Amino acid sequence: MAAEIFTQPPPLPSPEVIRQTASEVIQRPDYVFEPGADLSFIVRFIESVVRALMRMFERMYDISPFLAWFVVVFLFLTALGLFVHVIYTLRAALQGHRRSVGIGETGEEGAEEPERWEEKARAAAAAGDYIGAVRCLLRAGLLCLESARKRTVRRGQTNREYLRGFRETPAFEPLRRLVEVVDYKWYAGADCSPQDYEGGAQAYAEIRRAARALAAAQEKALHAHRA
């Protein structure tokens, strides 16, 4: 009999008893939801700041309505200027960290001619560094295209941003092939084969032809505009 008493679990309380007990616990004064307390503190702080600003505005309005509205507009423009400055600074910082691997820095200020990068590509391929060779070809191609448009390669732009800029030109398809090789083989750490380099060299040759056509179109449009 004693064994049966200890092996049988006590009966569970009814749902009504559970709901009533939970309601009593929640209604106790020492039971506080922490997220609600934090939120209410923030709301009270904002309300106090708004009330202080309203009182300041009312006092200035009693002195001079023009002065009151001048201060409001000045504060609004100052806050807007700070907001724009913060957004611009963050964007510039992000662009600085988001450098394009395909047109990365080399530390050589005088190596901004496509022919120099072609030589670097051949040297890298001869040394077995095929992804380095494709990256050099990509930079050479971008230099050709930007030279055709009378522009310079912008250091903060990514490969994909450059690619979008040539979407409506014959250079888009070969440039896309080069960018995809660099993005996949370099970013993803995949092996770059000699075939990838050969395909990149073919794409670069197409980019050179597209750059010449683009330069001719630019020159023709310039002459038409002068005429």
Buried (B, 14 or more C-beta within 10 A) or exposed (E): EEEEEEEEEEEEEEEEEEEEEEEEEEEEEEEEEEEEEEEEEEEEEEEEEEEEEEEEBEEBBEEEEEEBEEBBEEEEEEEEEEEEEEEEEEEEEEBEEEBBBBBEEEEEEEBBEBEBBBBBBBEBBEEEBBBBBBBBBBBBBBBBBBBBBEEEBEEBBBBBEBBEBBEEBBBBEBBBBBBBBBBBBBEEEEEBEEEBBEBBBBBBEBBBEBBEBBBEEEEEEEEEEEE
